Structures are given as structure tokens and as C-alpha cells.
């Protein structure tokens, strides 16, 4: 195993990667960092843990459905800040509905 120090949203993490897997790990870090920074920069969500949850859900949806779909737009596919904001608000609403009254994100 090889250890790599990476930055995600300005915070350092020391991660382990199997030999030969460093490039894949760095690509994953870049995807997570990009997704989290877009959500943070949209300005609707401030807490790092909430940004991480939204980013991970967005990435998971993208993996589950590689083809872009109007029913499941992603922040990464948004071409404007307004579109990104709409995607983020939609994700928050879906999370709130799934979590119920006790787990409201906002």
C-alpha cells in the first residue's frame, strides 16, 4: 500500500492506495473535491458534512445512471450557477423527505 496526502475542499487527508492504484485514487479525489467545491460555491449549504453528503449522493446517482437524465440532473452537468442551485435544492428536498422531520438538513 502506498500513502498519498491529498486535499479535499482545502483539508488534507492521508489516504492509502494499492500499488498501481494511485492514479484511480487521485481521480476519485479530484471528482469528490470538484463536487464538494461546486456545492460550497453555490452558497446554499455551508456545513462541510452536509456538503459531503450531497456530493456523495450526487456522485452515487451519477454512477447509478451514467446517462444524463432530465429526471436526475447532476451538479457536475449543470452549465450555470442557477442550474446547479436547482439541482442542490432538489437533492436537499429529496434528502429531507427521506429523513423525515427529525433529520432536516436545513
N, C-alpha and C positions, 0 to 999 in steps of 0.2 A: 504494500500500500504506500502511496505517495501522498504527502500532505501539501495542500495548497492554501495560501492565505488569499481570500477573495473579499471584495467589497460589495455589499448589497445595500442600496439606499444609504450609502455613506458609513455603514457599520461594517467592521472587519469580522470575518468568520474564518476559522481554520477547519478545512474540510479534508477528508481522506478520499482518495480516488484509487481504484485498482490500477496496476501498471497498464499503460496503454489507454486508460480511460480518462486521462486528464483533459483532452480536448472536448469530450462529451460533457464532462462536469463544468468546464468553463462556458460551454454553450448554454447549459442549463442555468448557470448563474446569471449569464447575460439576459436570458429570457425573463427570469424572475426579477432581476433588477429593473429591466425596462418596464415590465408590467406594473411593478410597485411604484416606480417613479411617475408613470403616467397617471395612476390613480392619485398619488400625492399631489401632483402638479395640477390636477383638475380642481383641487381645493375643497372638495365636498367632504372628504374624510381626512382626519388629522392623526388619529391613533395608529401607531405602527402595527399593532396586532390586527386591527380591523383592515388596514391596507393589505397586510399579508393574507388574511382570509379571502378578501375579494380578489386579489391577484391569483391566489391558488385556485379558487373556483373558476375564474376566467380561463386560466391555463388548462384546467381539467376539462372544461367544456370544449375548448379548442381541440384538445386531444381526442375527446369522445366523438367529435364531429368535425373532422378535418376540412370538410367542405363548408364555406361560408353559407350561412342561412339567415334570412331575414328574421326568423323566429328566435335565433340565438346569436345576435351580433356580439362582437368582442371589442374590448377597448383597443387592442392592437390593430384591429381592422378599421377603427374609426379614423376618418380623414379630417375631422375638425374637433375642436375642443367641445363644441355643443354636442356632437355625436358621442364623444367619449363620456361626457357628463350624463347623457341619457342612458348609456349602457351601464354606467356605475349606479345610477339611481335605480334602474331596473333590477340590477343584482341585489342591491340593498333591500328593495321591496320583496324580492323572492326569498332572501335570507330571513327577513323579518317574518314573513308568512310561515316559513318552515320552523323558525324558532319559537313562534308564539309570543305572547305578551311578556313572558319572563326574560326573553333573550333579545329584546330590541337593540339593534346596533346604534340607532340614532335616536 
